[in-house]
Each structure stands twice: as C-alpha cells, then as structure tokens.
C-alpha cells in the first residue's frame, strides 16, 4: 500500500503544475485577443503580422497599413497613417 500512496502523490503533484502552465498560456492569449486593428477593427490573431505605431501605440494588421514583416525590420520608428496625416505632430 505504501507504493500506491507514493505513486498517487506524484500524480497529484504534477497535474496542477500542468494545469497552471496551460492557464497562464490561455491568459496571455486572452490579453492579446482584446487587441483590435486600428484600421479595420479586426481582432488580434497569432497567424497574422501586426505592427504597433510608436506615436499613438495602436496596433494594426500589416496588410491594413501595407507593411510587410521584411519592411518593418528596416523601420526605426513606425508611424501609422492617421499619425502621419496629423499636422502639428502632437506626441
């Protein structure tokens, strides 16, 4: 019987750790799931390229603002179309 208790103890102690890790991953996805594209209003998905404006800090689908991942690598500071259109450039 002593053996059964130790096996049960190991199973019980490892299960919550796995559940906690899964919960943390889900929490992170939920946090990003609230992010909407500043152009089309679409939700954040991990399978699409997104870029953040360094001025207003809004997120955009790369396709909505015509920026590819390769093009984004050469940009030092990204400014979205609405921020580029503003005159006076408030920051």
Buried (B, 14 or more C-beta within 10 A) or exposed (E): EEEEEEEEEEEEEEEEEEEEEEEEEEEEEEEEEEBBBBBEEEEBEEEEEBBBBBBBEBBBBBBBBEBEEEEBEEEEEBBBEBBEEEEEEEE
